[in-house]
Amino acid sequence: MNSNGMPRQNGMNRAQKSVTVPAWPTARPESLQAKSVPNRRHAIEWLNFDGAVENQIVNAPVLPIFERTTNALARGALVQTPNGHVAIEDIRPGTHINTIDGDTHVVQWVSSVSILPASNIPVPNLFRIAEGSLGSVFGMPDLLVGPGARLMRQGHRIDKLSKLTNIDQMVDGFSVIQIVPRSPIQLYHLALASHQLISVNGVVMETFHPGSSPQLHMSEEMFRTYAGMFPHMARMADFGPLNYRRQD
């Protein structure tokens, strides 16, 4: 990546670009397999090596590791940018957004998925963060997030020792309420050039990062599908380290 957060040219012609499967652990054949698991369609947009926006549809198994790539923010979530708040559905690769450390970063990758409760595909639980809770800003709508959201608890100084918490561990029935969607809804996630914290409706959340390798014990075929969801990366290691720790 260059100093502006744009992907560097790597000398390959785009037509020759392929996803390199890293040497991460591969599970036993009876481990996570795609057979008999329904698929969901994920819409992916990314900045290519020339800085242009490309897009594709990826059919991925309805398993948590795939679902978390897309189901963090519901339509209407307001992301802080240098020009004010922008709805997540209007964020595109190339958009500049603010991080909580005061820097501005370029969005490299955006994913989205349509959740259709009337279909035979499992529907994820969603979580409503009440106005003014967990740092959300009074006067803004309640924040609706999916199970892929990880938040930084408010009231403490945020540093490299702070830990991100899965939203399902924050449900209390008052400030965070778990709900089951009854009508179609669009969910999103986004990634920068590195793992960062951003402000969404005033709540501090992480950008997408695949995490550590122990979570990726799957067949080689499934891993290729997973890696294919990130066409902006020549290899998974390009995501870099987790800059903020996650609770187990």
MISE-949380 format. One record per residue: residue number from 1; residue in one letter; x, z, y of N, C-alpha, C in turn. Coordinates in steps of 0.001 Angstrom, whole numbers. Each point is the difference from the previous one (the first is absolute). Example, Ala and Ser with C-alpha at 12.3 -4.5 7.8 and 13.67 -1.06 7.14 Angstrom:
2
[tivex 1 "a" [13190 7800 -5690] [-890 0 1190] [900 0 1200]]
[tivex 2 "s" [-350 -720 1050] [820 60 1190] [-770 730 1090]]
END
This chain:
248
[tivex 1 "m" [842 0 -1197] [-842 0 1197] [875 0 1245]]
[tivex 2 "n" [-439 -723 1023] [772 9 1227] [-446 1147 888]]
[tivex 3 "s" [566 116 1195] [-270 1158 860] [-1425 42 505]]
[tivex 4 "n" [-706 -1146 -104] [-1388 -34 461] [-978 274 -1127]]
[tivex 5 "g" [544 342 -1172] [-893 281 -1118] [-488 -1234 -711]]
[tivex 6 "m" [602 -1182 309] [-402 -1239 -639] [883 -247 -1207]]
[tivex 7 "p" [-551 -640 -1066] [819 -264 -1164] [1137 -953 336]]
[tivex 8 "r" [1200 266 -574] [1126 -897 189] [-118 -1208 -918]]
[tivex 9 "q" [596 -1095 401] [152 -1124 -893] [935 406 -1110]]
[tivex 10 "n" [-322 -338 -1239] [886 363 -1087] [642 -1208 -662]]
[tivex 11 "g" [-101 -1151 633] [666 -1179 -490] [-809 -780 -1016]]
[tivex 12 "m" [-1163 524 -453] [-800 -711 -976] [-1048 -841 704]]
[tivex 13 "n" [-264 -1144 -519] [-1122 -803 450] [-1273 701 -435]]
[tivex 14 "r" [-1034 13 854] [-1221 721 -351] [-604 -513 -1295]]
[tivex 15 "a" [128 -1303 -249] [-564 -571 -1206] [702 526 -1247]]
[tivex 16 "q" [1241 494 166] [756 498 -1126] [-108 1513 -142]]
[tivex 17 "k" [-656 676 933] [-58 1457 -7] [-795 491 -1205]]
[tivex 18 "s" [496 982 -677] [-710 614 -1107] [202 1504 70]]
[tivex 19 "v" [-915 734 -631] [93 1455 -14] [983 423 -1079]]
[tivex 20 "t" [975 800 362] [966 526 -952] [-508 1330 -537]]
[tivex 21 "v" [-96 112 -1309] [-479 1233 -614] [1162 973 -106]]
[tivex 22 "p" [-56 1130 694] [1101 947 -54] [111 679 -1360]]
[tivex 23 "a" [1145 566 -278] [232 645 -1290] [-549 1414 24]]
[tivex 24 "w" [-1303 130 175] [-658 1295 -45] [-493 253 -1415]]
[tivex 25 "p" [-292 1240 -358] [-401 304 -1378] [-1227 -794 -416]]
[tivex 26 "t" [11 -478 -1229] [-1131 -716 -573] [-631 874 -1068]]
[tivex 27 "a" [-1315 113 38] [-670 899 -930] [-52 -606 -1396]]
[tivex 28 "r" [-345 826 -965] [-219 -486 -1354] [-1163 -970 10]]
[tivex 29 "p" [-79 -912 -963] [-1062 -1018 -16] [-1398 589 61]]
[tivex 30 "e" [-199 1202 -584] [-1340 580 7] [-323 699 1319]]
[tivex 31 "s" [961 28 934] [-204 633 1293] [-899 -884 851]]
[tivex 32 "l" [30 162 1317] [-913 -726 880] [-14 -1485 -305]]
[tivex 33 "q" [-1101 -505 -462] [-156 -1414 -310] [-1244 -512 717]]
[tivex 34 "a" [-2 -1281 298] [-1107 -583 751] [-1217 -292 -873]]
[tivex 35 "k" [178 -17 -1324] [-1106 -344 -882] [-1141 991 167]]
[tivex 36 "s" [-1206 -521 59] [-1243 772 102] [-152 749 1322]]
[tivex 37 "v" [936 -181 934] [-113 632 1319] [-549 -1038 977]]
[tivex 38 "p" [-1103 302 725] [-526 -972 961] [978 -235 1135]]
[tivex 39 "n" [-120 -1160 636] [856 -357 1129] [-767 76 1308]]
[tivex 40 "r" [736 216 1082] [-556 -62 1342] [842 -962 823]]
[tivex 41 "r" [-647 -722 923] [676 -996 822] [544 653 1273]]
[tivex 42 "h" [1306 -68 187] [661 542 1184] [460 -1146 888]]
[tivex 43 "a" [-370 48 1262] [451 -1009 968] [1281 501 657]]
[tivex 44 "i" [1052 -793 -85] [1311 379 511] [415 -944 1120]]
[tivex 45 "e" [484 550 1116] [598 -777 1085] [1390 558 279]]
[tivex 46 "w" [953 -872 306] [1364 472 252] [741 -960 918]]
[tivex 47 "l" [1084 496 579] [903 -836 772] [1022 -594 -948]]
[tivex 48 "n" [117 -1337 -1] [997 -616 -862] [1373 23 664]]
[tivex 49 "f" [982 -630 -633] [1369 54 504] [162 -737 1328]]
[tivex 50 "d" [-986 -837 353] [40 -699 1287] [-794 724 1073]]
[tivex 51 "g" [-603 1146 -360] [-784 749 961] [-1427 -488 148]]
[tivex 52 "a" [-438 -921 -888] [-1374 -494 33] [-854 812 -972]]
[tivex 53 "v" [-1313 54 256] [-920 760 -845] [-461 -866 -1171]]
[tivex 54 "e" [135 544 -1187] [-531 -654 -1191] [-991 941 -666]]
[tivex 55 "n" [-794 -534 -919] [-986 834 -675] [-233 -485 -1419]]
[tivex 56 "q" [-500 892 -833] [-353 -353 -1359] [-949 1046 -559]]
[tivex 57 "i" [-659 -340 -1104] [-869 922 -724] [695 394 -1298]]
[tivex 58 "v" [27 1296 -282] [590 497 -1236] [-1081 721 -795]]
[tivex 59 "n" [-213 -426 -1239] [-903 705 -900] [799 1064 -733]]
[tivex 60 "a" [-325 1263 234] [787 1101 -555] [-899 960 -770]]
[tivex 61 "p" [539 606 -1056] [-790 960 -784] [-489 1167 854]]
[tivex 62 "v" [-1188 490 -329] [-557 1143 721] [617 1273 -585]]
[tivex 63 "l" [1247 235 402] [766 1184 -382] [551 616 1278]]
[tivex 64 "p" [163 1322 44] [404 661 1254] [1223 -604 666]]
[tivex 65 "i" [1019 -377 -757] [1224 -489 627] [-229 -1304 743]]
[tivex 66 "f" [-935 -833 -487] [-356 -1227 697] [-969 291 1140]]
[tivex 67 "e" [-963 864 -251] [-1021 286 1003] [607 619 1262]]
[tivex 68 "r" [1039 820 -166] [612 677 1151] [697 -965 950]]
[tivex 69 "t" [261 -1208 -434] [615 -970 908] [-971 -449 1080]]
[tivex 70 "t" [-1279 279 -182] [-1013 -580 885] [-1000 1005 537]]
[tivex 71 "n" [-241 1107 -697] [-1182 811 343] [310 1237 834]]
[tivex 72 "a" [743 -160 1090] [328 1149 851] [-947 165 1178]]
[tivex 73 "l" [-324 -1078 685] [-775 79 1241] [-1251 -865 -92]]
[tivex 74 "a" [-1131 557 410] [-1245 -757 8] [-156 -752 1318]]
[tivex 75 "r" [-755 -1058 -60] [-292 -803 1194] [-458 909 1143]]
[tivex 76 "g" [539 -230 1193] [-349 793 1165] [1042 1035 365]]
[tivex 77 "a" [945 291 -908] [1071 944 321] [809 -536 1175]]
[tivex 78 "l" [379 871 930] [641 -405 1246] [1486 360 -21]]
[tivex 79 "v" [841 -1020 -21] [1453 169 -74] [586 -40 1406]]
[tivex 80 "q" [923 927 293] [626 51 1316] [1031 -1120 145]]
[tivex 81 "t" [-127 -792 1060] [930 -1078 300] [462 144 1450]]
[tivex 82 "p" [1022 -768 420] [426 66 1405] [-1097 -386 982]]
[tivex 83 "n" [-1020 -707 -482] [-1100 -425 861] [-1267 817 -220]]
[tivex 84 "g" [148 1174 -587] [-1166 832 -261] [-404 -68 -1462]]
[tivex 85 "h" [-1158 553 -306] [-470 28 -1374] [-535 -1369 -417]]
[tivex 86 "v" [354 -419 -1217] [-474 -1263 -564] [-587 290 -1375]]
[tivex 87 "a" [-1170 -555 -289] [-648 210 -1300] [853 -607 -1104]]
[tivex 88 "i" [45 664 -1132] [847 -442 -1101] [-329 -1430 -412]]
[tivex 89 "e" [-1261 -396 86] [-366 -1361 -403] [553 -1059 947]]
[tivex 90 "d" [465 411 1175] [589 -938 959] [1528 36 -10]]
[tivex 91 "i" [583 845 -843] [1454 62 -133] [460 -1131 -907]]
[tivex 92 "r" [955 -778 468] [555 -1105 -789] [1506 152 -90]]
[tivex 93 "p" [632 -608 -1002] [1459 -26 -4] [517 -577 1323]]
[tivex 94 "g" [972 657 578] [508 -383 1319] [-515 886 1107]]
[tivex 95 "t" [-1078 779 -264] [-513 942 991] [998 1141 192]]
[tivex 96 "h" [198 403 1240] [844 1163 299] [-867 1253 -5]]
[tivex 97 "i" [455 1034 -725] [-721 1269 8] [984 1137 278]]
[tivex 98 "n" [-545 1117 456] [827 1163 319] [181 883 -1222]]
[tivex 99 "t" [1164 614 -99] [217 1037 -995] [91 1335 729]]
[tivex 100 "i" [-155 1093 -717] [-102 1292 685] [1315 455 613]]
[tivex 101 "d" [1092 -657 -366] [1279 361 617] [210 -687 1337]]
[tivex 102 "g" [-1019 -758 459] [62 -644 1303] [507 -1414 -23]]
[tivex 103 "d" [379 -508 -1174] [481 -1378 -103] [-1154 -967 -206]]
[tivex 104 "t" [302 -1277 141] [-954 -1074 -274] [555 -849 -1132]]
[tivex 105 "h" [-848 -296 -980] [419 -775 -1166] [-938 -1178 -210]]
[tivex 106 "v" [521 -1011 -660] [-782 -1190 -308] [-626 138 -1387]]
[tivex 107 "v" [-1281 -260 -91] [-677 7 -1294] [497 -1194 -818]]
[tivex 108 "q" [475 274 -1207] [537 -1048 -865] [-1007 -493 -1030]]
[tivex 109 "w" [-951 856 -351] [-866 -274 -1159] [-1315 747 173]]
[tivex 110 "v" [-1097 -682 -284] [-1330 623 59] [-748 -377 -1274]]
[tivex 111 "s" [-644 966 -610] [-823 -264 -1179] [-1434 438 276]]
[tivex 112 "s" [-933 -625 -683] [-1401 404 137] [-744 -295 -1297]]
[tivex 113 "v" [-1080 725 -192] [-812 -172 -1203] [-1444 313 346]]
[tivex 114 "s" [-919 -728 -616] [-1426 246 185] [-511 854 -1151]]
[tivex 115 "i" [-632 1114 342] [-592 886 -1001] [-1498 -295 -53]]
[tivex 116 "l" [-471 -400 -1166] [-1395 -402 -177] [-668 931 -1008]]
[tivex 117 "p" [-704 1014 477] [-593 987 -914] [-959 -596 -1028]]
[tivex 118 "a" [-617 -1136 309] [-977 -579 -921] [655 -726 -1170]]
[tivex 119 "s" [1326 -176 38] [688 -715 -1071] [294 951 -1156]]
[tivex 120 "n" [551 -557 -1089] [336 833 -1161] [1437 500 51]]
[tivex 121 "i" [674 -165 1147] [1365 486 176] [-68 1412 576]]
[tivex 122 "p" [802 925 -506] [-47 1392 486] [145 89 1523]]
[tivex 123 "v" [-756 911 595] [10 202 1445] [789 1270 321]]
[tivex 124 "p" [1008 -92 886] [773 1202 326] [-777 934 921]]
[tivex 125 "n" [284 1285 -118] [-533 944 977] [688 -229 1336]]
[tivex 126 "l" [-731 223 1082] [564 -61 1342] [-29 1399 599]]
[tivex 127 "f" [657 141 1133] [139 1321 618] [-234 -125 1502]]
[tivex 128 "r" [-943 786 503] [-329 -23 1422] [661 1191 696]]
[tivex 129 "i" [862 -310 978] [659 1031 799] [-811 169 1279]]
[tivex 130 "a" [-558 1179 182] [-901 236 1119] [736 -73 1333]]
[tivex 131 "e" [-712 -421 1003] [544 -78 1361] [645 1323 394]]
[tivex 132 "g" [1230 -63 469] [708 1192 432] [718 750 -1111]]
[tivex 133 "s" [-121 -467 -1249] [653 673 -1122] [1331 -663 -329]]
[tivex 134 "l" [948 785 -479] [1311 -491 -448] [731 -785 1086]]
[tivex 135 "g" [-299 299 1244] [662 -676 1097] [-753 -1191 544]]
[tivex 136 "s" [-1139 -367 -620] [-768 -1130 514] [-484 291 1416]]
[tivex 137 "v" [-181 -1049 769] [-279 133 1423] [-1496 159 244]]
[tivex 138 "f" [-375 1031 775] [-1413 168 382] [-439 -1207 823]]
[tivex 139 "g" [-1209 -446 -259] [-527 -1166 702] [140 -1276 -794]]
[tivex 140 "m" [815 34 -1066] [116 -1153 -888] [-915 195 -1207]]
[tivex 141 "p" [-357 -1093 -671] [-827 145 -1202] [737 780 -1085]]
[tivex 142 "d" [-762 570 -940] [618 591 -1176] [895 -1052 -664]]
[tivex 143 "l" [1068 460 -595] [943 -902 -665] [-326 -64 -1487]]
[tivex 144 "l" [-200 -1210 -518] [-294 -203 -1414] [1235 -595 -669]]
[tivex 145 "v" [484 674 -1030] [1198 -453 -708] [-280 -45 -1495]]
[tivex 146 "g" [891 -675 -721] [-116 -102 -1441] [1024 865 -700]]
[tivex 147 "p" [3 -6 -1338] [899 862 -767] [1474 -346 160]]
[tivex 148 "g" [320 -1152 585] [1395 -363 238] [579 618 1250]]
[tivex 149 "a" [-785 767 744] [470 596 1253] [794 1275 -271]]
[tivex 150 "r" [1159 95 642] [782 1239 3] [182 430 1443]]
[tivex 151 "l" [-262 1284 270] [-5 516 1360] [1043 1102 160]]
[tivex 152 "m" [413 184 1233] [866 1123 337] [-885 1091 591]]
[tivex 153 "r" [53 1167 -569] [-826 1100 502] [396 348 1429]]
[tivex 154 "q" [-982 263 826] [247 289 1403] [312 1488 197]]
[tivex 155 "g" [547 313 1167] [283 1382 326] [1409 419 -311]]
[tivex 156 "h" [788 -890 -578] [1381 305 -309] [889 -1109 564]]
[tivex 157 "r" [1216 360 314] [955 -992 458] [275 -1004 -1120]]
[tivex 158 "i" [0 -1283 336] [253 -1035 -992] [1479 -371 38]]
[tivex 159 "d" [660 175 -1137] [1403 -383 -103] [239 -531 -1413]]
[tivex 160 "k" [1254 -192 -349] [326 -583 -1297] [-357 914 -1168]]
[tivex 161 "l" [-283 1272 271] [-388 919 -1054] [-1514 75 -181]]
[tivex 162 "s" [-743 -580 936] [-1460 9 -100] [-446 -830 -1194]]
[tivex 163 "k" [-1175 332 -527] [-504 -724 -1162] [-1366 -607 288]]
[tivex 164 "l" [-189 -1212 -497] [-1279 -679 86] [-912 485 -1123]]
[tivex 165 "t" [-1286 96 305] [-978 509 -958] [-1023 -1073 -313]]
[tivex 166 "n" [-322 -172 -1274] [-1058 -924 -388] [-1329 483 578]]
[tivex 167 "i" [-802 -926 472] [-1255 364 651] [-924 764 -945]]
[tivex 168 "d" [36 -290 -1303] [-911 696 -907] [349 1469 -168]]
[tivex 169 "q" [1198 404 437] [390 1408 -56] [-399 753 1276]]
[tivex 170 "m" [-628 -699 939] [-352 606 1279] [-1510 175 155]]
[tivex 171 "v" [-748 -342 -1042] [-1464 101 69] [-417 1470 81]]
[tivex 172 "d" [-803 322 1011] [-500 1370 153] [-1502 39 248]]
[tivex 173 "g" [-637 -1182 16] [-1443 -60 213] [-417 172 1441]]
[tivex 174 "f" [956 181 891] [-311 193 1420] [790 -984 863]]
[tivex 175 "s" [1320 156 38] [810 -927 793] [296 -1286 -763]]
[tivex 176 "v" [105 102 -1314] [206 -1174 -857] [-1055 20 -1096]]
[tivex 177 "i" [-805 -1049 -38] [-1122 -73 -931] [184 -1198 -919]]
[tivex 178 "q" [-115 216 -1283] [77 -1101 -957] [-1367 -654 -121]]
[tivex 179 "i" [-28 -1328 59] [-1267 -729 -80] [134 -1150 -990]]
[tivex 180 "v" [-1137 -450 -507] [-53 -1163 -885] [-681 -1126 767]]
[tivex 181 "p" [687 -1118 247] [-615 -1086 773] [-1174 -615 -741]]
[tivex 182 "r" [-1068 -263 732] [-1196 -618 -578] [-208 -1425 480]]
[tivex 183 "s" [799 -419 968] [-100 -1366 522] [1404 -593 70]]
[tivex 184 "p" [113 -1328 63] [1323 -633 15] [850 503 1170]]
[tivex 185 "i" [1297 131 -252] [910 453 1037] [1364 -630 -228]]
[tivex 186 "q" [730 -225 1089] [1334 -593 -63] [1049 1097 202]]
[tivex 187 "l" [1019 -5 -873] [1099 950 102] [1311 -739 247]]
[tivex 188 "y" [963 688 636] [1239 -639 453] [1198 917 -209]]
[tivex 189 "h" [1178 -611 73] [1258 733 122] [968 -917 741]]
[tivex 190 "l" [1082 562 515] [992 -810 709] [1392 564 -258]]
[tivex 191 "a" [992 -866 150] [1390 405 -195] [851 -504 1156]]
[tivex 192 "l" [966 808 384] [997 -367 1004] [1307 -329 -724]]
[tivex 193 "a" [1065 -190 750] [1289 -300 -619] [567 1210 -732]]
[tivex 194 "s" [-543 1193 288] [440 1221 -655] [-1159 980 -38]]
[tivex 195 "h" [139 1032 -797] [-1029 1026 -146] [-97 804 1296]]
[tivex 196 "q" [-1207 22 610] [-179 653 1294] [-1304 774 36]]
[tivex 197 "l" [-141 833 1037] [-1248 698 270] [-657 -627 1219]]
[tivex 198 "i" [-1306 -226 -82] [-746 -596 1099] [-1201 882 331]]
[tivex 199 "s" [-586 -256 1159] [-1176 748 438] [-1243 -869 -171]]
[tivex 200 "v" [-973 517 -761] [-1265 -703 -231] [-1128 941 403]]
[tivex 201 "n" [-725 -340 1049] [-1000 892 578] [612 1365 346]]
[tivex 202 "g" [1305 21 234] [695 1238 313] [556 720 -1208]]
[tivex 203 "v" [-367 -430 -1209] [482 603 -1236] [1335 -646 -376]]
[tivex 204 "v" [973 809 -414] [1322 -510 -370] [-21 -414 -1468]]
[tivex 205 "m" [248 -1279 -245] [-43 -556 -1344] [1255 -815 -251]]
[tivex 206 "e" [287 -275 -1273] [1154 -814 -339] [-378 -1467 -121]]
[tivex 207 "t" [997 -873 234] [-152 -1410 -336] [286 -164 -1489]]
[tivex 208 "f" [-331 -1162 -535] [142 -167 -1447] [1459 3 -430]]
[tivex 209 "h" [240 671 -1122] [1290 -30 -688] [-292 206 -1484]]
[tivex 210 "p" [628 -769 -880] [-338 107 -1427] [422 1304 -646]]
[tivex 211 "g" [873 759 640] [405 1272 -566] [1133 -140 -995]]
[tivex 212 "s" [189 1033 -778] [1123 32 -935] [-367 -650 -1326]]
[tivex 213 "s" [1010 -414 -733] [-189 -777 -1214] [-781 673 -1118]]
[tivex 214 "p" [7 1328 -153] [-767 574 -1116] [-1473 -382 -3]]
[tivex 215 "q" [-543 -396 1145] [-1407 -398 56] [-218 -1404 -552]]
[tivex 216 "l" [1065 -725 -203] [-145 -1406 -355] [297 -272 -1467]]
[tivex 217 "h" [-430 901 -887] [173 -218 -1431] [-1145 -875 -492]]
[tivex 218 "m" [268 -1281 -133] [-1029 -954 -406] [668 -1144 -728]]
[tivex 219 "s" [-798 -840 -596] [562 -1153 -692] [652 -938 1010]]
[tivex 220 "e" [895 -842 -495] [682 -941 892] [-990 -945 671]]
[tivex 221 "e" [-1012 -431 -752] [-1015 -895 569] [-733 665 1156]]
[tivex 222 "m" [-393 1256 -191] [-702 700 1060] [915 271 1177]]
[tivex 223 "f" [1277 281 -282] [916 240 1096] [194 -1250 839]]
[tivex 224 "r" [11 -1160 -634] [130 -1253 753] [-1215 -208 910]]
[tivex 225 "t" [-1175 375 -492] [-1195 -82 845] [142 937 1198]]
[tivex 226 "y" [487 1211 -258] [176 974 1077] [1013 -501 1028]]
[tivex 227 "a" [1161 -450 -467] [1026 -497 923] [-506 -1206 783]]
[tivex 228 "g" [-878 -799 -632] [-546 -1173 673] [-930 322 1149]]
[tivex 229 "m" [-385 1273 140] [-846 390 1121] [810 156 1287]]
[tivex 230 "f" [1322 -132 -98] [881 188 1157] [910 -1219 165]]
[tivex 231 "p" [-577 -1152 362] [792 -1234 105] [1035 50 1117]]
[tivex 232 "h" [-139 967 916] [959 109 1099] [1291 671 -433]]
[tivex 233 "m" [29 513 -1231] [1179 680 -521] [623 -833 -1113]]
[tivex 234 "a" [1305 -261 93] [689 -695 -1079] [146 903 -1216]]
[tivex 235 "r" [65 1314 243] [79 998 -1075] [-614 1295 510]]
[tivex 236 "m" [-482 809 -907] [-708 1210 393] [894 963 766]]
[tivex 237 "a" [1294 -40 -283] [930 900 696] [31 -260 1502]]
[tivex 238 "d" [-503 -1165 442] [-1 -319 1427] [-940 902 797]]
[tivex 239 "f" [-886 724 -675] [-850 960 707] [832 1136 587]]
[tivex 240 "g" [1190 209 -539] [840 1089 486] [-471 1345 -520]]
[tivex 241 "p" [596 1077 492] [-339 1338 -490] [-1306 514 603]]
[tivex 242 "l" [-546 1016 -648] [-1100 749 608] [582 863 1115]]
[tivex 243 "n" [-394 -272 1223] [530 767 1142] [-676 1363 134]]
[tivex 244 "y" [-1152 153 -628] [-723 1284 13] [-419 327 -1413]]
[tivex 245 "r" [159 1238 -368] [-291 412 -1363] [-1509 89 -253]]
[tivex 246 "r" [-346 -119 -1269] [-1383 113 -430] [-160 1215 -895]]
[tivex 247 "q" [-1162 660 114] [-290 1095 -919] [-244 -565 -1385]]
[tivex 248 "d" [400 744 -1015] [-218 -430 -1381] [-1484 26 -330]]
END
